Amino acid sequence: MLAIEADALRRTYTSRTGWLKPRRTETEAVRGVTFEVAPGELFGLLGPNGAGKTTTIKMLNTLLLPTSGTARVFGHDVARDPVAVRRRIGYVFGGDRGLYDRLSALDNLRYFAELYGVEARDQKRRIAELLDLVGLVGREKESVEGYSRGMRQRLHIARGLLHRPDVLFLDEPSIGVDPVAARDLRRTVADLAAAGTTVLLTTHYMAEADELCGRIAVIAGGRICALGTPESLKSRVRGRDVLEIEAYGVDEERLDRVRRLPGVRGVSAEDRGALQVVTVQTGRGSAELHGPVLAALDGLRIGRVTSREPSLEDAYITIVEEAAGAADPSVEPAEAEVSADTEKPAEAEELAV
Ligand SMILES: Nc1ncnc2c1ncn2[C@@H]1O[C@H](COP(=O)(O)OP(=O)(O)OP(=O)(O)O)[C@@H](O)[C@H]1O
């Protein structure tokens, strides 16, 4: 049996804007998403801001009703049998919500164990196991107020696992976590999957997705635009070389000049402190493009120039840009079926089972 089956899932949000003349606005957040996750798989959902990742997760974990389409978790339909689904899942989201700061980690876990209906005789052993899994042994009696972000995130994961869920949804777990703590967090997630828990992870950190995920779905504009192993996604940009140029004061005009050069397949720029890093994807063995690219950036102070193999991030940027290019705004997506009972989100923000 599959751990997760999403079949043509759609979700349209309806909101009212304006005070004197209220208007109904519809946002098609998820527009027909289909994928399957096998038991024990570590599956990644990647996509730009507003792509529909959280909405997809909220439909799978029963916090939101789909507008149309179906989803099942270990065979239980999320809309028809939400209680059975909730018994099999845990949900951990990034950020600061969801823990009691004044309480110790131990008391937080005891409280949530009660809430999740963990049998009294199992609680002590289960909490000890989880503190060990997330590396908080020795710190469990300290109040959470004094915890770092990384420690909080690991405590969140322990909380999400108290009732031994078969599937764990991790929505941007490493947001705001420093690199060392993020590495520990990745180890915890990898251990979890190795022990048989199915994990559905969303992240904006490509290196994290590359290291952890067996398969990845890239979602943009509410649709899946690529699905496969990290290697198969990277193979989309295989045969390309990546040129990275550190520069100061990069502007759109110069980037456009680089984009227009023959042999250039993609260009992006990212702020890194006072400078920008311009990433140029070119055909393989295109050392001859170094000169023209630098000439197109003429007038800027240039730092280091390096050439490297494409990464998952390069593949991801290409996939998302191609999807944005392919989306034709003049073509209306198929009609969404908005019915009264799917307009309001389910009340529960916490998953009590
Ligand atoms: N409650 C809501 N009411 C109206 N629109 C919403 C609501 N929640 C999300 N949206 C819209 O739905 C779209 C998808 O949002 P969603 O949060 O699922 O994206 P995401 O991929 O998780 O983004 P991010 O990476 O920024 O978290 C966005 O356009 C967002 O503005």
The ligand as an ORCA input file, in Angstrom:
! r2SCAN-3c Opt
* xyz 0 1
  N      -5.676     31.367      3.470
  C      -5.419     31.836      2.248
  N      -6.307     32.658      1.624
  C      -6.076     33.137      0.383
  N      -4.977     32.817     -0.357
  C      -4.067     31.999      0.206
  C      -4.227     31.477      1.538
  N      -3.151     30.693      1.820
  C      -2.341     30.733      0.738
  N      -2.887     31.511     -0.242
  C      -2.331     31.775     -1.587
  O      -2.186     30.517     -2.241
  C      -0.992     30.462     -2.995
  C      -0.147     29.287     -2.542
  O       0.283     29.492     -1.200
  P       1.121     28.414     -0.355
  O       1.264     28.956      1.029
  O       0.499     27.072     -0.510
  O       2.516     28.438     -1.116
  P       3.945     27.866     -0.678
  O       4.470     27.154     -1.873
  O       3.827     27.080      0.580
  O       4.755     29.216     -0.443
  P       5.954     29.561      0.586
  O       7.181     28.914      0.039
  O       6.016     31.051      0.494
  O       5.543     29.057      1.930
  C      -0.323     31.824     -2.808
  O      -0.694     32.633     -3.889
  C      -0.914     32.333     -1.518
  O      -0.936     33.743     -1.510
*
